[in-house]
Amino acid sequence: MNIVLIGYRGTGKSTVAKILGQWLGRKVMSTDSEIVHEAGQTIPQIVEQHGWDHFRKLETQMCQKLQDQTDLIIDTGGGLILKEENVNFLKANSTIFWLTAEIPTIVKRISGDTQRPSLSGTKSFVEEIEDILKERTPKYQAAADQIIPTDQVSPHQIANSIQSSISN
């Protein structure tokens, strides 16, 4: 059984995945990192040259590859849940944890991130986050087996909550 972390950028997925990997002695897979590695390009380069639809297809191919693997901690890109087939591939052998954060927390955490291109290209940073969360929240809710708020708690506390829930 895999542990899959979903959620918007800045909710702690990558950091928590690394902690869980160490604690549980499991391999950590980042869908975004694996796509970048296989494509030989950064996400901004992929999107600039081929568009978001192409990147989303690469995400689906990655989810399909991961569906038959076990004992992984999988840190997903924030938009992976946009395609229901991605969630179905991962749900086949995983518990999915949705890490959430309030907009001010997300803004504080990701304001310096240069590795993720704008999703809208036309809105302010905060407006984009608000709009994307409005669109994605129902999809995160539908995909999640458990929801874990990450505001005001450390990554170690989040990892401890996940570890406790999978032990029960």
Secondary structure by P-SEA (a helix, b strand, c coil): cbbbbbbcccccaaaaaaaaaaaacbbbbbaaaaaaaaacccaaaaaacccaaaaaaaaaaaaaaaccccccbbbbcccccccaaaaaaaacccbbbbbbbcaaaaaaacccccccccccccccaaaaaaaaaaacaaaaaaaccbbbbcccccaaaaaaaaaaaaac
